[in-house]
Structure formats: structure tokens, C-alpha cells
Amino acid sequence: MVKFRTISAIFENVKVETTKEKKVKFAWTLKPDLDQIRFFKIKYGTEPGKYTKEVITYEKTEIKEETQYAWYIPNIPVGEYFSTIIALDKDKKDTPVTSGEQTFTITLD
């Protein structure tokens, strides 16, 4: 008999902002902060629901800033983007825990 463990958590306080250094900062909290979730994948693209680029964070213990997790992506070209964050397990496999879609814009200023 095979037993499957359900992973159930919620992304909260998801914020996406651009920095003066032209990086995009993703920040969020995870409730509950489960041990089974070890990494995160940030997917983004220029069309809603179509994410053509992705990055995987370091292990979550390395990206924690006080009470939230944070990850920076440099060198994203000017434009409007759509993104989502996916929680990953210890083997960097997707879990069903996702942030939903966020939008952000990179400008020339």
C-alpha cells in the first residue's frame, strides 16, 4: 500500500518590487511553514499564465529575511511581467502549493 502525504500551505504577503539596482525582489511568507517545503521556483513571463522563464531559489533556510523569504532576479528587460511562485520539496520537485499570479513592471527610470 502506498501512502501519499498531502502538502497544504498558503503563500501570504506576496510582494514583487523593483530595486534601484534594476533587480526584481520577490518576498513572501508561508503559512504554515512546513518542513517538506525546502526550495521555491519563481516563474515569469510577458503573458498572463505563460511563464517562459524560471529560477529556483537556494534552500529556504538561506533566503529567510526575518519573518519572510526573499529572492532577487537581476537583469530582467523593460516590460510588464506576470509571475508565480511554486513551493518545491527536498528533491526540487513541484508541490501543489503556489502563490497565484502577480504582475510587475520594469521601467527605464
C-alpha positions, 0 to 999 in steps of 0.5 A: 500500500502506498501512502501519499502525504498531502502538502497544504500551505498558503503563500501570504504577503506576496510582494514583487518590487523593483530595486534601484539596482534594476533587480526584481525582489520577490518576498513572501511568507508561508503559512504554515511553514512546513518542513517538506517545503525546502526550495521555491521556483519563481516563474515569469513571463510577458503573458498572463499564465505563460511563464517562459522563464524560471529560477529556483531559489537556494534552500529556504533556510538561506533566503529567510529575511526575518519573518519572510523569504526573499529572492532577487532576479537581476537583469530582467528587460523593460516590460510588464511581467506576470509571475508565480511562485511554486513551493518545491520539496527536498528533491526540487520537485513541484508541490501543489502549493503556489502563490497565484499570479502577480504582475510587475513592471520594469521601467527605464527610470 
